[in-house]
Amino acid sequence: VDGWAALYDASGAVVAAAPEWAGRRAARLTADVERLRERPAPASSVVAAPDTEDRIELHSLGTGRRPRAALAVGTASAPGTAERYAVHSAIALLTLTTERSRSLHAAEQRVGAAVLRMLLAGEPDHARAVAGDLYGGLLDAPFRLLVAESAPRQGTDGDPLDALAEAAESAAARSGEAVLVVPERDRLVVLATDGGAAVTACTAYASALEAARLVPESKGGDDEALVVGLSAPAGPIAAASAYRQAEQALSVARRRGRVLVEHEHVAAGSVLPLLADDAVRAFADGLLRALRDHDATGRGDLVASLRAWLSRHGQWDAAAADLGVHRHTLRYRMRRVEEILGRSLDDPDVRMELWLALKATSGE
């Protein structure tokens, strides 16, 4: 073909170009390639590149709902019969290679799933043996575990979990690092090097979705269903703990309406925002209901007295002064709290539960 050609990977990044200078020209077509990839393969389109008079054909490669690659061919004019035959032959060969790669990729994912199960079962040595050269290097440095969930809406195109997996795998491929990606029904698990390209790509993808949700005109779509939890850095022996951290962060992200939450940020923050959970509020309401029912009859202010006493760490004089009552009155009220609840305030667990219940309902 009298012109140039470029190959794009699943993320839309240029991975090969001929001649070499064509890579810069092909990189300017990223948006066109992304639009093409939204259509089921095989698909093609003719586009015009900025600052050039080339006629550019884009062709998707693969047979899946979302193409795994794309080919761009730029020529000065419409290709003739021989040139078109050459292009179609290249598409056929690249599609065949892509499908073979897809089968190999599926096999690699099965190995990755086995490695992950062994790590979570506390068998890092067996995991290393199975990982071999494919994932072995990944277990030699601190890694992070990412757990993502999605509930795609009926009638929408694409799956945000697929897009997230593509982002991780493409970034890892470009940087030459290993990454373990394991799909699990409506969940995706990614094990990637801490500080590596795959983790960076996943967090960037999630951040972009987070920013899009803040735009009033944004319609959201499937991506609104994506929720991601990211663990702290860990090693093979602590993989199970890292998985729990990722799940905990995922749960917090879901409750807060966030796309991504990192466990390190949750652990470094206050526990109080977690009390907004509906289950915690229900527990708090149930624990304090008897005291509130008592106060509603006008027979004493037990809830306020309990809050003052706990906030003063059980110091009678200070708490009584805050309430403007005698300390004997406060002692009587605390005995009534114990009688009504059937629990001893000498028990630190009881005091902790009551304090959290008061904090969880403090906004009422």
Secondary structure by P-SEA (a helix, b strand, c coil): cccbbbbbcccccccccccccaaaaaaaaaaaaaaaaaccccccccccccccccbbbbbbccccccccbbbbbbccccccaaaaaaaaaaaaaaaaaaaaaaaaaaaaaaaaaaaaaaaaaccaaaaaaaaccccccccccbbbbbbbbbbccccccccaaaaaaaaaaaaaaaacbbbbbbbcccbbbbbbccccaaaaaaaaaaaaaaaaaacccccccccccbbbbbbccccccaaaaaaaaaaaaaaaaaaaccccccaaaaaacccccccccaaaaaaaaaaaaaaaaaaaacccaaaaaaaaaaaacccaaaaaaaacccaaaaaaaaaaaaaaaccccccaaaaaaaaaaaaaaccc
